[in-house]
Amino acid sequence: MKQRLFCALIVCCFWQLAFAQLENAVFNQKDQIRPNDTQTLRLHVELLNYYRNTEYFDMIEKGQTLFGAMFQSHVSYQPYNNVLVKAGLQTRQDFGSTNFVAVQPVLSVSIFKHKWRYNFGCLQGTTNYGFIEPMYNIDRAVTNRIENGMQGIYTSEKFKFNNFVVWNEPTYRTTNNQERFTMGALAEKRLIKTNRHELIWPFQGTLAHRGGQLNNNPNRIYSRLNTALGLKWTIQGNGQWRIRTEHYWLHAEDFSPSITQPYKNGNATWHTLSFKKKGFEYMLHYWAGREYQSPVGTLIYNNYDFYNVYEHRQVRHMVMSRIMYTQAINRGLFLDLRLEPFYDKEYGRFQYSYSAYLRLNLDKTIGKLKLD
C-alpha cells in the first residue's frame, strides 16, 4: 500500500513539471558592505523556524525529525568603507524541550579588497558555500548554522572562488578530545554566457580531519578527501521559467594512517534536471555511488551508515524527485516548502522527506558611531 502511495507521489511530481531547481535562499546569509554606511551601526534580527522530517528506513541512514526555531540577533558596524564587523548571539531550540540545543556567539570581521572578501570568525557557511548535497550536508544549515574559521571569497563576472577552513572542535592540553576541522574549496568558471544560455564548469573539494598531538585520545586519526568535477548548463526563457541540467563526477579518498570505515576510496555520479517557474521548482536526480563516503556530506548518499560502519552497501543507485515552493510573503518574511521522494534500487522501496521553513529577517539603522 505504501509503495503504491509513493508511486502516486512520483506521478504527481511529473505532473507538476509545468512549474518547478533546488534553491537554498531561505538559509543563505547576505550581509554586504553598504557604500553609504561607513561608521553606521545596524541591528539585525533573524528568526528561522524549521521542520524537516526524513522518513528513511534503509540501513544507510535512519529517519529523524528536526523541528524547532533559531533566533539570531547581532549588531553590524562599518568602521571603514571596506570593513564589516558583526557581534551578537544565536540560540536554537528544538520543540518539545525546554532547554536550548545551542547558545552561540556571533562574532566576525570581514575585509573587502578589490574582488575579494575575507571573513574571520563567523563564516558565510553551510548553504552559502554552494556545495551539492553529496559534498556538504544540507542539514548543517540547521545543526551547524554558525561555522567559525577563516574564509576567502573571490567574485568576478567570469570566475568565482571560495575557500575556507572551519574549526569544528578545539583540543587543549588539559582535555582528552581530538581537534577536528574541515577545509573546503569551490571554483566556478563561466564558459558561455548569452541572454538565454549559460555554461559553467564547477569544481568542489572538502578535506575533513580529526587528530592532534596534545593528548592520548584512543580514537584513530582520520583525513578524508572528497572532490567533485561537473558541468552546468542553464536555459533562461523570457524571465518566466528556467531549465538547468547539472552533471557531477565525485571521488572519495581516505588518507588516514589506518582505515576505520568499510571503504578506502570510492566514486559516484550525480545528474540533475530541473525546471523552475515563478515560486515553484521541480527536480529530478539520478545518483550512482560505488564505495562512496563523505564525512561532511548529506548522509543518505553514503555507502555505509556513518553511525554504524558494519552496515554498508557497496553499490547504490537512487532516483530522486523534488517539488519546492519558495515565496516572499512580506518584506523580510520567506516561506520554503519541500517534498522529496526517492527510490533506492538496492533497498527496493520508496522513501521520502518533507520540510517547511519560515524565515523572518529585520534590520534597522541604530545610528552613527564615529571613530576619533
Summary of the structure (lengths in Angstrom):
residues: 372
radius of gyration: 21.5
end to end distance: 72.7
largest distance: 72.7
contacts: 1173
relative contact order: 0.18
helix: 7%
strand: 59%
